[in-house]
């Protein structure tokens, strides 16, 4: 595909314009808001408490995260990196879900 773009000057210009548009989009300033964990009595606290504290930080989340890390380690040791690395990363994300939900920033 890149060979076809570089055959003539039109293709080079198209690629340059695409990179410039992406660069300008990245450089645009956006406000960032941090997500804070809700306190008791606030909107959707029960949903957050059940999902994050009850499931992800509870026994279900621990077993799921540990199983994903173990599976990913075993598959990676066998040489299947495209399958093992995401499993390990997913397991770590599950195990650290409470810290991730508190420090996650969201662009608005």
Jmol script that loads the backbone (N, CA, C; Angstrom):
load data "model"
ATOM      1  N   UNK A   1       0.822  -1.187   0.000  1.00  0.00           N
ATOM      2  CA  UNK A   1       0.000   0.000   0.000  1.00  0.00           C
ATOM      3  C   UNK A   1       0.870   1.256   0.000  1.00  0.00           C
ATOM      4  N   UNK A   2       1.941   1.257   0.784  1.00  0.00           N
ATOM      5  CA  UNK A   2       2.808   2.435   0.819  1.00  0.00           C
ATOM      6  C   UNK A   2       3.548   2.621  -0.498  1.00  0.00           C
ATOM      7  N   UNK A   3       3.880   1.517  -1.179  1.00  0.00           N
ATOM      8  CA  UNK A   3       4.552   1.645  -2.470  1.00  0.00           C
ATOM      9  C   UNK A   3       3.670   2.376  -3.467  1.00  0.00           C
ATOM     10  N   UNK A   4       2.357   2.091  -3.397  1.00  0.00           N
ATOM     11  CA  UNK A   4       1.430   2.772  -4.303  1.00  0.00           C
ATOM     12  C   UNK A   4       1.343   4.260  -3.986  1.00  0.00           C
ATOM     13  N   UNK A   5       1.434   4.630  -2.709  1.00  0.00           N
ATOM     14  CA  UNK A   5       1.365   6.041  -2.338  1.00  0.00           C
ATOM     15  C   UNK A   5       2.584   6.823  -2.807  1.00  0.00           C
ATOM     16  N   UNK A   6       3.744   6.160  -2.809  1.00  0.00           N
ATOM     17  CA  UNK A   6       4.970   6.854  -3.171  1.00  0.00           C
ATOM     18  C   UNK A   6       5.289   6.793  -4.663  1.00  0.00           C
ATOM     19  N   UNK A   7       4.416   6.241  -5.481  1.00  0.00           N
ATOM     20  CA  UNK A   7       4.665   6.175  -6.922  1.00  0.00           C
ATOM     21  C   UNK A   7       4.679   7.566  -7.549  1.00  0.00           C
ATOM     22  N   UNK A   8       3.780   8.404  -7.098  1.00  0.00           N
ATOM     23  CA  UNK A   8       3.725   9.758  -7.650  1.00  0.00           C
ATOM     24  C   UNK A   8       3.664  10.770  -6.512  1.00  0.00           C
ATOM     25  N   UNK A   9       3.729  12.031  -6.868  1.00  0.00           N
ATOM     26  CA  UNK A   9       3.748  13.083  -5.849  1.00  0.00           C
ATOM     27  C   UNK A   9       2.392  13.249  -5.175  1.00  0.00           C
ATOM     28  N   UNK A  10       1.313  12.856  -5.838  1.00  0.00           N
ATOM     29  CA  UNK A  10      -0.005  12.961  -5.221  1.00  0.00           C
ATOM     30  C   UNK A  10      -0.089  12.078  -3.981  1.00  0.00           C
ATOM     31  N   UNK A  11       0.460  10.890  -4.071  1.00  0.00           N
ATOM     32  CA  UNK A  11       0.426   9.977  -2.938  1.00  0.00           C
ATOM     33  C   UNK A  11       1.214  10.501  -1.758  1.00  0.00           C
ATOM     34  N   UNK A  12       2.363  11.133  -2.052  1.00  0.00           N
ATOM     35  CA  UNK A  12       3.178  11.702  -0.980  1.00  0.00           C
ATOM     36  C   UNK A  12       2.427  12.843  -0.312  1.00  0.00           C
ATOM     37  N   UNK A  13       1.758  13.664  -1.112  1.00  0.00           N
ATOM     38  CA  UNK A  13       0.992  14.768  -0.539  1.00  0.00           C
ATOM     39  C   UNK A  13      -0.184  14.259   0.294  1.00  0.00           C
ATOM     40  N   UNK A  14      -0.840  13.216  -0.170  1.00  0.00           N
ATOM     41  CA  UNK A  14      -1.959  12.650   0.598  1.00  0.00           C
ATOM     42  C   UNK A  14      -1.466  12.151   1.958  1.00  0.00           C
ATOM     43  N   UNK A  15      -0.345  11.459   1.948  1.00  0.00           N
ATOM     44  CA  UNK A  15       0.207  10.947   3.193  1.00  0.00           C
ATOM     45  C   UNK A  15       0.646  12.089   4.108  1.00  0.00           C
ATOM     46  N   UNK A  16       1.238  13.137   3.545  1.00  0.00           N
ATOM     47  CA  UNK A  16       1.667  14.289   4.329  1.00  0.00           C
ATOM     48  C   UNK A  16       0.476  14.997   4.957  1.00  0.00           C
ATOM     49  N   UNK A  17      -0.582  15.176   4.195  1.00  0.00           N
ATOM     50  CA  UNK A  17      -1.781  15.836   4.712  1.00  0.00           C
ATOM     51  C   UNK A  17      -2.411  14.996   5.822  1.00  0.00           C
ATOM     52  N   UNK A  18      -2.427  13.680   5.643  1.00  0.00           N
ATOM     53  CA  UNK A  18      -2.977  12.809   6.693  1.00  0.00           C
ATOM     54  C   UNK A  18      -2.183  12.945   7.984  1.00  0.00           C
ATOM     55  N   UNK A  19      -0.863  12.940   7.891  1.00  0.00           N
ATOM     56  CA  UNK A  19      -0.026  13.098   9.080  1.00  0.00           C
ATOM     57  C   UNK A  19      -0.217  14.466   9.717  1.00  0.00           C
ATOM     58  N   UNK A  20      -0.389  15.509   8.903  1.00  0.00           N
ATOM     59  CA  UNK A  20      -0.593  16.844   9.443  1.00  0.00           C
ATOM     60  C   UNK A  20      -1.930  16.929  10.187  1.00  0.00           C
ATOM     61  N   UNK A  21      -2.983  16.317   9.637  1.00  0.00           N
ATOM     62  CA  UNK A  21      -4.293  16.330  10.289  1.00  0.00           C
ATOM     63  C   UNK A  21      -4.225  15.584  11.619  1.00  0.00           C
ATOM     64  N   UNK A  22      -3.573  14.432  11.624  1.00  0.00           N
ATOM     65  CA  UNK A  22      -3.437  13.671  12.867  1.00  0.00           C
ATOM     66  C   UNK A  22      -2.605  14.461  13.873  1.00  0.00           C
ATOM     67  N   UNK A  23      -1.540  15.102  13.425  1.00  0.00           N
ATOM     68  CA  UNK A  23      -0.701  15.900  14.310  1.00  0.00           C
ATOM     69  C   UNK A  23      -1.455  17.070  14.915  1.00  0.00           C
ATOM     70  N   UNK A  24      -2.247  17.750  14.115  1.00  0.00           N
ATOM     71  CA  UNK A  24      -3.038  18.862  14.636  1.00  0.00           C
ATOM     72  C   UNK A  24      -4.081  18.385  15.631  1.00  0.00           C
ATOM     73  N   UNK A  25      -4.673  17.238  15.362  1.00  0.00           N
ATOM     74  CA  UNK A  25      -5.662  16.684  16.279  1.00  0.00           C
ATOM     75  C   UNK A  25      -5.033  16.343  17.625  1.00  0.00           C
ATOM     76  N   UNK A  26      -3.836  15.795  17.589  1.00  0.00           N
ATOM     77  CA  UNK A  26      -3.141  15.431  18.827  1.00  0.00           C
ATOM     78  C   UNK A  26      -2.748  16.682  19.613  1.00  0.00           C
ATOM     79  N   UNK A  27      -2.388  17.743  18.931  1.00  0.00           N
ATOM     80  CA  UNK A  27      -1.915  18.951  19.602  1.00  0.00           C
ATOM     81  C   UNK A  27      -3.026  19.851  20.133  1.00  0.00           C
ATOM     82  N   UNK A  28      -4.272  19.573  19.768  1.00  0.00           N
ATOM     83  CA  UNK A  28      -5.370  20.388  20.279  1.00  0.00           C
ATOM     84  C   UNK A  28      -5.483  20.202  21.786  1.00  0.00           C
ATOM     85  N   UNK A  29      -5.669  21.299  22.481  1.00  0.00           N
ATOM     86  CA  UNK A  29      -5.753  21.239  23.940  1.00  0.00           C
ATOM     87  C   UNK A  29      -7.156  20.843  24.366  1.00  0.00           C
ATOM     88  N   UNK A  30      -7.226  19.868  25.247  1.00  0.00           N
ATOM     89  CA  UNK A  30      -8.500  19.447  25.823  1.00  0.00           C
ATOM     90  C   UNK A  30      -8.384  19.503  27.337  1.00  0.00           C
ATOM     91  N   UNK A  31      -9.502  19.801  27.975  1.00  0.00           N
ATOM     92  CA  UNK A  31      -9.524  19.751  29.431  1.00  0.00           C
ATOM     93  C   UNK A  31      -9.595  18.295  29.867  1.00  0.00           C
ATOM     94  N   UNK A  32      -8.894  17.967  30.918  1.00  0.00           N
ATOM     95  CA  UNK A  32      -8.927  16.614  31.453  1.00  0.00           C
ATOM     96  C   UNK A  32      -9.558  16.639  32.832  1.00  0.00           C
ATOM     97  N   UNK A  33     -10.448  15.692  33.065  1.00  0.00           N
ATOM     98  CA  UNK A  33     -11.075  15.566  34.368  1.00  0.00           C
ATOM     99  C   UNK A  33     -10.711  14.202  34.939  1.00  0.00           C
ATOM    100  N   UNK A  34     -10.361  14.176  36.180  1.00  0.00           N
ATOM    101  CA  UNK A  34     -10.045  12.909  36.827  1.00  0.00           C
ATOM    102  C   UNK A  34     -11.332  12.277  37.337  1.00  0.00           C
ATOM    103  N   UNK A  35     -11.419  10.984  37.187  1.00  0.00           N
ATOM    104  CA  UNK A  35     -12.569  10.255  37.693  1.00  0.00           C
ATOM    105  C   UNK A  35     -12.291   9.923  39.148  1.00  0.00           C
ATOM    106  N   UNK A  36     -13.193  10.306  40.007  1.00  0.00           N
ATOM    107  CA  UNK A  36     -13.036   9.978  41.417  1.00  0.00           C
ATOM    108  C   UNK A  36     -14.045   8.899  41.782  1.00  0.00           C
ATOM    109  N   UNK A  37     -13.663   8.056  42.694  1.00  0.00           N
ATOM    110  CA  UNK A  37     -14.596   7.017  43.120  1.00  0.00           C
ATOM    111  C   UNK A  37     -15.719   7.670  43.919  1.00  0.00           C
ATOM    112  N   UNK A  38     -16.959   7.250  43.678  1.00  0.00           N
ATOM    113  CA  UNK A  38     -18.085   7.892  44.361  1.00  0.00           C
ATOM    114  C   UNK A  38     -18.114   7.552  45.852  1.00  0.00           C
ATOM    115  N   UNK A  39     -18.697   8.437  46.611  1.00  0.00           N
ATOM    116  CA  UNK A  39     -18.830   8.224  48.051  1.00  0.00           C
ATOM    117  C   UNK A  39     -20.232   7.696  48.337  1.00  0.00           C
ATOM    118  N   UNK A  40     -20.417   7.142  49.508  1.00  0.00           N
ATOM    119  CA  UNK A  40     -21.714   6.574  49.872  1.00  0.00           C
ATOM    120  C   UNK A  40     -22.807   7.636  49.802  1.00  0.00           C
ATOM    121  N   UNK A  41     -23.889   7.294  49.164  1.00  0.00           N
ATOM    122  CA  UNK A  41     -25.016   8.209  49.025  1.00  0.00           C
ATOM    123  C   UNK A  41     -25.019   8.986  47.729  1.00  0.00           C
ATOM    124  N   UNK A  42     -23.931   8.958  46.959  1.00  0.00           N
ATOM    125  CA  UNK A  42     -23.904   9.698  45.697  1.00  0.00           C
ATOM    126  C   UNK A  42     -24.537   8.862  44.585  1.00  0.00           C
ATOM    127  N   UNK A  43     -24.680   9.499  43.430  1.00  0.00           N
ATOM    128  CA  UNK A  43     -25.313   8.862  42.279  1.00  0.00           C
ATOM    129  C   UNK A  43     -24.513   7.638  41.833  1.00  0.00           C
ATOM    130  N   UNK A  44     -25.168   6.525  41.655  1.00  0.00           N
ATOM    131  CA  UNK A  44     -24.614   5.272  41.156  1.00  0.00           C
ATOM    132  C   UNK A  44     -23.552   4.667  42.080  1.00  0.00           C
ATOM    133  N   UNK A  45     -23.589   5.004  43.360  1.00  0.00           N
ATOM    134  CA  UNK A  45     -22.628   4.411  44.286  1.00  0.00           C
ATOM    135  C   UNK A  45     -22.863   2.907  44.426  1.00  0.00           C
ATOM    136  N   UNK A  46     -24.137   2.509  44.441  1.00  0.00           N
ATOM    137  CA  UNK A  46     -24.437   1.088  44.601  1.00  0.00           C
ATOM    138  C   UNK A  46     -23.884   0.260  43.441  1.00  0.00           C
ATOM    139  N   UNK A  47     -23.984   0.808  42.231  1.00  0.00           N
ATOM    140  CA  UNK A  47     -23.445   0.100  41.059  1.00  0.00           C
ATOM    141  C   UNK A  47     -21.930   0.013  41.159  1.00  0.00           C
ATOM    142  N   UNK A  48     -21.271   1.111  41.501  1.00  0.00           N
ATOM    143  CA  UNK A  48     -19.820   1.116  41.659  1.00  0.00           C
ATOM    144  C   UNK A  48     -19.396   0.161  42.764  1.00  0.00           C
ATOM    145  N   UNK A  49     -20.094   0.194  43.890  1.00  0.00           N
ATOM    146  CA  UNK A  49     -19.738  -0.654  45.019  1.00  0.00           C
ATOM    147  C   UNK A  49     -19.884  -2.131  44.659  1.00  0.00           C
ATOM    148  N   UNK A  50     -20.954  -2.476  43.980  1.00  0.00           N
ATOM    149  CA  UNK A  50     -21.157  -3.873  43.597  1.00  0.00           C
ATOM    150  C   UNK A  50     -20.130  -4.321  42.573  1.00  0.00           C
ATOM    151  N   UNK A  51     -19.914  -3.518  41.553  1.00  0.00           N
ATOM    152  CA  UNK A  51     -19.021  -3.935  40.468  1.00  0.00           C
ATOM    153  C   UNK A  51     -17.556  -3.905  40.881  1.00  0.00           C
ATOM    154  N   UNK A  52     -17.088  -2.789  41.412  1.00  0.00           N
ATOM    155  CA  UNK A  52     -15.660  -2.654  41.715  1.00  0.00           C
ATOM    156  C   UNK A  52     -15.307  -3.346  43.029  1.00  0.00           C
ATOM    157  N   UNK A  53     -16.015  -3.021  44.094  1.00  0.00           N
ATOM    158  CA  UNK A  53     -15.650  -3.575  45.401  1.00  0.00           C
ATOM    159  C   UNK A  53     -16.118  -5.024  45.574  1.00  0.00           C
ATOM    160  N   UNK A  54     -17.295  -5.335  45.057  1.00  0.00           N
ATOM    161  CA  UNK A  54     -17.822  -6.682  45.250  1.00  0.00           C
ATOM    162  C   UNK A  54     -17.273  -7.716  44.280  1.00  0.00           C
ATOM    163  N   UNK A  55     -17.127  -7.325  43.011  1.00  0.00           N
ATOM    164  CA  UNK A  55     -16.709  -8.300  41.998  1.00  0.00           C
ATOM    165  C   UNK A  55     -15.221  -8.185  41.690  1.00  0.00           C
ATOM    166  N   UNK A  56     -14.766  -7.013  41.243  1.00  0.00           N
ATOM    167  CA  UNK A  56     -13.366  -6.883  40.822  1.00  0.00           C
ATOM    168  C   UNK A  56     -12.382  -7.016  41.980  1.00  0.00           C
ATOM    169  N   UNK A  57     -12.686  -6.431  43.133  1.00  0.00           N
ATOM    170  CA  UNK A  57     -11.785  -6.537  44.281  1.00  0.00           C
ATOM    171  C   UNK A  57     -12.089  -7.746  45.145  1.00  0.00           C
ATOM    172  N   UNK A  58     -13.163  -8.453  44.843  1.00  0.00           N
ATOM    173  CA  UNK A  58     -13.543  -9.620  45.623  1.00  0.00           C
ATOM    174  C   UNK A  58     -12.893 -10.891  45.090  1.00  0.00           C
ATOM    175  N   UNK A  59     -13.427 -12.019  45.505  1.00  0.00           N
ATOM    176  CA  UNK A  59     -12.841 -13.296  45.102  1.00  0.00           C
ATOM    177  C   UNK A  59     -12.973 -13.571  43.610  1.00  0.00           C
ATOM    178  N   UNK A  60     -14.045 -13.105  42.992  1.00  0.00           N
ATOM    179  CA  UNK A  60     -14.220 -13.338  41.555  1.00  0.00           C
ATOM    180  C   UNK A  60     -13.130 -12.633  40.768  1.00  0.00           C
ATOM    181  N   UNK A  61     -12.863 -11.382  41.088  1.00  0.00           N
ATOM    182  CA  UNK A  61     -11.826 -10.625  40.396  1.00  0.00           C
ATOM    183  C   UNK A  61     -10.437 -11.173  40.639  1.00  0.00           C
ATOM    184  N   UNK A  62     -10.169 -11.599  41.880  1.00  0.00           N
ATOM    185  CA  UNK A  62      -8.846 -12.141  42.181  1.00  0.00           C
ATOM    186  C   UNK A  62      -8.605 -13.441  41.421  1.00  0.00           C
ATOM    187  N   UNK A  63      -9.581 -14.334  41.433  1.00  0.00           N
ATOM    188  CA  UNK A  63      -9.422 -15.610  40.728  1.00  0.00           C
ATOM    189  C   UNK A  63      -9.312 -15.374  39.228  1.00  0.00           C
ATOM    190  N   UNK A  64     -10.136 -14.485  38.690  1.00  0.00           N
ATOM    191  CA  UNK A  64     -10.065 -14.187  37.257  1.00  0.00           C
ATOM    192  C   UNK A  64      -8.739 -13.561  36.853  1.00  0.00           C
ATOM    193  N   UNK A  65      -8.266 -12.600  37.647  1.00  0.00           N
ATOM    194  CA  UNK A  65      -6.993 -11.958  37.341  1.00  0.00           C
ATOM    195  C   UNK A  65      -5.816 -12.908  37.467  1.00  0.00           C
ATOM    196  N   UNK A  66      -5.803 -13.712  38.533  1.00  0.00           N
ATOM    197  CA  UNK A  66      -4.716 -14.674  38.715  1.00  0.00           C
ATOM    198  C   UNK A  66      -4.729 -15.738  37.628  1.00  0.00           C
ATOM    199  N   UNK A  67      -5.924 -16.176  37.228  1.00  0.00           N
ATOM    200  CA  UNK A  67      -6.018 -17.170  36.160  1.00  0.00           C
ATOM    201  C   UNK A  67      -5.534 -16.593  34.833  1.00  0.00           C
ATOM    202  N   UNK A  68      -5.873 -15.338  34.555  1.00  0.00           N
ATOM    203  CA  UNK A  68      -5.431 -14.713  33.305  1.00  0.00           C
ATOM    204  C   UNK A  68      -3.917 -14.534  33.279  1.00  0.00           C
ATOM    205  N   UNK A  69      -3.335 -14.129  34.409  1.00  0.00           N
ATOM    206  CA  UNK A  69      -1.876 -13.974  34.471  1.00  0.00           C
ATOM    207  C   UNK A  69      -1.198 -15.331  34.312  1.00  0.00           C
ATOM    208  N   UNK A  70      -1.714 -16.356  34.971  1.00  0.00           N
ATOM    209  CA  UNK A  70      -1.133 -17.696  34.869  1.00  0.00           C
ATOM    210  C   UNK A  70      -1.238 -18.233  33.452  1.00  0.00           C
ATOM    211  N   UNK A  71      -2.416 -18.088  32.853  1.00  0.00           N
ATOM    212  CA  UNK A  71      -2.610 -18.538  31.474  1.00  0.00           C
ATOM    213  C   UNK A  71      -1.687 -17.786  30.527  1.00  0.00           C
ATOM    214  N   UNK A  72      -1.613 -16.486  30.684  1.00  0.00           N
ATOM    215  CA  UNK A  72      -0.748 -15.679  29.827  1.00  0.00           C
ATOM    216  C   UNK A  72       0.709 -16.048  29.974  1.00  0.00           C
ATOM    217  N   UNK A  73       1.144 -16.309  31.195  1.00  0.00           N
ATOM    218  CA  UNK A  73       2.532 -16.728  31.406  1.00  0.00           C
ATOM    219  C   UNK A  73       2.829 -18.069  30.768  1.00  0.00           C
ATOM    220  N   UNK A  74       1.887 -19.014  30.885  1.00  0.00           N
ATOM    221  CA  UNK A  74       2.097 -20.333  30.295  1.00  0.00           C
ATOM    222  C   UNK A  74       2.113 -20.267  28.769  1.00  0.00           C
ATOM    223  N   UNK A  75       1.207 -19.505  28.202  1.00  0.00           N
ATOM    224  CA  UNK A  75       1.139 -19.393  26.737  1.00  0.00           C
ATOM    225  C   UNK A  75       2.355 -18.642  26.203  1.00  0.00           C
ATOM    226  N   UNK A  76       2.794 -17.606  26.920  1.00  0.00           N
ATOM    227  CA  UNK A  76       3.976 -16.858  26.490  1.00  0.00           C
ATOM    228  C   UNK A  76       5.221 -17.734  26.573  1.00  0.00           C
ATOM    229  N   UNK A  77       5.308 -18.577  27.591  1.00  0.00           N
ATOM    230  CA  UNK A  77       6.457 -19.477  27.712  1.00  0.00           C
ATOM    231  C   UNK A  77       6.514 -20.482  26.570  1.00  0.00           C
ATOM    232  N   UNK A  78       5.364 -20.798  25.984  1.00  0.00           N
ATOM    233  CA  UNK A  78       5.319 -21.709  24.846  1.00  0.00           C
ATOM    234  C   UNK A  78       5.644 -21.004  23.539  1.00  0.00           C
ATOM    235  N   UNK A  79       5.778 -19.703  23.585  1.00  0.00           N
ATOM    236  CA  UNK A  79       6.166 -18.946  22.402  1.00  0.00           C
ATOM    237  C   UNK A  79       5.022 -18.272  21.670  1.00  0.00           C
ATOM    238  N   UNK A  80       3.819 -18.344  22.197  1.00  0.00           N
ATOM    239  CA  UNK A  80       2.672 -17.708  21.555  1.00  0.00           C
ATOM    240  C   UNK A  80       2.474 -16.315  22.174  1.00  0.00           C
ATOM    241  N   UNK A  81       3.345 -15.384  21.772  1.00  0.00           N
ATOM    242  CA  UNK A  81       3.340 -14.040  22.355  1.00  0.00           C
ATOM    243  C   UNK A  81       2.071 -13.244  22.055  1.00  0.00           C
ATOM    244  N   UNK A  82       1.511 -13.300  20.841  1.00  0.00           N
ATOM    245  CA  UNK A  82       0.295 -12.512  20.587  1.00  0.00           C
ATOM    246  C   UNK A  82      -0.887 -12.922  21.455  1.00  0.00           C
ATOM    247  N   UNK A  83      -0.885 -14.136  21.973  1.00  0.00           N
ATOM    248  CA  UNK A  83      -1.967 -14.579  22.837  1.00  0.00           C
ATOM    249  C   UNK A  83      -1.624 -14.380  24.313  1.00  0.00           C
ATOM    250  N   UNK A  84      -0.357 -14.505  24.664  1.00  0.00           N
ATOM    251  CA  UNK A  84       0.035 -14.469  26.067  1.00  0.00           C
ATOM    252  C   UNK A  84       0.158 -13.087  26.659  1.00  0.00           C
ATOM    253  N   UNK A  85       0.728 -12.152  25.919  1.00  0.00           N
ATOM    254  CA  UNK A  85       0.966 -10.808  26.461  1.00  0.00           C
ATOM    255  C   UNK A  85      -0.348 -10.082  26.788  1.00  0.00           C
ATOM    256  N   UNK A  86      -1.357 -10.098  25.899  1.00  0.00           N
ATOM    257  CA  UNK A  86      -2.626  -9.464  26.296  1.00  0.00           C
ATOM    258  C   UNK A  86      -3.298 -10.134  27.489  1.00  0.00           C
ATOM    259  N   UNK A  87      -3.127 -11.449  27.623  1.00  0.00           N
ATOM    260  CA  UNK A  87      -3.719 -12.137  28.773  1.00  0.00           C
ATOM    261  C   UNK A  87      -3.062 -11.692  30.070  1.00  0.00           C
ATOM    262  N   UNK A  88      -1.751 -11.552  30.061  1.00  0.00           N
ATOM    263  CA  UNK A  88      -1.048 -11.084  31.263  1.00  0.00           C
ATOM    264  C   UNK A  88      -1.456  -9.649  31.582  1.00  0.00           C
ATOM    265  N   UNK A  89      -1.489  -8.796  30.577  1.00  0.00           N
ATOM    266  CA  UNK A  89      -1.884  -7.398  30.811  1.00  0.00           C
ATOM    267  C   UNK A  89      -3.322  -7.301  31.301  1.00  0.00           C
ATOM    268  N   UNK A  90      -4.211  -8.093  30.732  1.00  0.00           N
ATOM    269  CA  UNK A  90      -5.605  -8.094  31.184  1.00  0.00           C
ATOM    270  C   UNK A  90      -5.743  -8.568  32.615  1.00  0.00           C
ATOM    271  N   UNK A  91      -4.974  -9.591  32.987  1.00  0.00           N
ATOM    272  CA  UNK A  91      -5.015 -10.074  34.352  1.00  0.00           C
ATOM    273  C   UNK A  91      -4.511  -9.042  35.339  1.00  0.00           C
ATOM    274  N   UNK A  92      -3.460  -8.335  34.972  1.00  0.00           N
ATOM    275  CA  UNK A  92      -2.939  -7.286  35.852  1.00  0.00           C
ATOM    276  C   UNK A  92      -3.947  -6.147  35.980  1.00  0.00           C
ATOM    277  N   UNK A  93      -4.616  -5.823  34.899  1.00  0.00           N
ATOM    278  CA  UNK A  93      -5.639  -4.769  34.953  1.00  0.00           C
ATOM    279  C   UNK A  93      -6.775  -5.189  35.876  1.00  0.00           C
ATOM    280  N   UNK A  94      -7.183  -6.454  35.807  1.00  0.00           N
ATOM    281  CA  UNK A  94      -8.244  -6.932  36.700  1.00  0.00           C
ATOM    282  C   UNK A  94      -7.784  -6.884  38.153  1.00  0.00           C
ATOM    283  N   UNK A  95      -6.546  -7.296  38.414  1.00  0.00           N
ATOM    284  CA  UNK A  95      -6.049  -7.309  39.785  1.00  0.00           C
ATOM    285  C   UNK A  95      -5.897  -5.900  40.366  1.00  0.00           C
ATOM    286  N   UNK A  96      -5.601  -4.917  39.525  1.00  0.00           N
ATOM    287  CA  UNK A  96      -5.406  -3.535  39.984  1.00  0.00           C
ATOM    288  C   UNK A  96      -6.569  -2.626  39.592  1.00  0.00           C
ATOM    289  N   UNK A  97      -7.770  -3.180  39.490  1.00  0.00           N
ATOM    290  CA  UNK A  97      -8.919  -2.414  39.011  1.00  0.00           C
ATOM    291  C   UNK A  97      -9.252  -1.237  39.911  1.00  0.00           C
ATOM    292  N   UNK A  98      -9.136  -1.400  41.222  1.00  0.00           N
ATOM    293  CA  UNK A  98      -9.490  -0.293  42.109  1.00  0.00           C
ATOM    294  C   UNK A  98      -8.552   0.888  41.950  1.00  0.00           C
ATOM    295  N   UNK A  99      -7.258   0.624  41.812  1.00  0.00           N
ATOM    296  CA  UNK A  99      -6.293   1.712  41.615  1.00  0.00           C
ATOM    297  C   UNK A  99      -6.485   2.363  40.251  1.00  0.00           C
ATOM    298  N   UNK A 100      -6.816   1.582  39.249  1.00  0.00           N
ATOM    299  CA  UNK A 100      -7.007   2.127  37.899  1.00  0.00           C
ATOM    300  C   UNK A 100      -8.248   3.004  37.848  1.00  0.00           C
ATOM    301  N   UNK A 101      -9.337   2.575  38.492  1.00  0.00           N
ATOM    302  CA  UNK A 101     -10.553   3.395  38.451  1.00  0.00           C
ATOM    303  C   UNK A 101     -10.384   4.701  39.207  1.00  0.00           C
ATOM    304  N   UNK A 102      -9.510   4.744  40.191  1.00  0.00           N
ATOM    305  CA  UNK A 102      -9.312   5.979  40.945  1.00  0.00           C
ATOM    306  C   UNK A 102      -8.354   6.938  40.253  1.00  0.00           C
ATOM    307  N   UNK A 103      -7.412   6.425  39.466  1.00  0.00           N
ATOM    308  CA  UNK A 103      -6.419   7.297  38.836  1.00  0.00           C
ATOM    309  C   UNK A 103      -6.649   7.537  37.369  1.00  0.00           C
ATOM    310  N   UNK A 104      -7.682   6.955  36.835  1.00  0.00           N
ATOM    311  CA  UNK A 104      -7.967   7.089  35.406  1.00  0.00           C
ATOM    312  C   UNK A 104      -8.390   8.512  35.072  1.00  0.00           C
ATOM    313  N   UNK A 105      -7.823   9.083  34.032  1.00  0.00           N
ATOM    314  CA  UNK A 105      -8.229  10.401  33.579  1.00  0.00           C
ATOM    315  C   UNK A 105      -9.082  10.272  32.329  1.00  0.00           C
ATOM    316  N   UNK A 106     -10.067  11.127  32.183  1.00  0.00           N
ATOM    317  CA  UNK A 106     -10.962  11.039  31.041  1.00  0.00           C
ATOM    318  C   UNK A 106     -10.963  12.381  30.313  1.00  0.00           C
ATOM    319  N   UNK A 107     -10.774  12.352  29.009  1.00  0.00           N
ATOM    320  CA  UNK A 107     -10.809  13.581  28.209  1.00  0.00           C
ATOM    321  C   UNK A 107     -12.255  13.925  27.901  1.00  0.00           C
ATOM    322  N   UNK A 108     -12.609  15.165  28.132  1.00  0.00           N
ATOM    323  CA  UNK A 108     -13.982  15.601  27.880  1.00  0.00           C
ATOM    324  C   UNK A 108     -13.987  16.565  26.714  1.00  0.00           C
TER     325      UNK A 108
END
end "model"
wireframe off; spacefill off
backbone 0.3
color backbone group
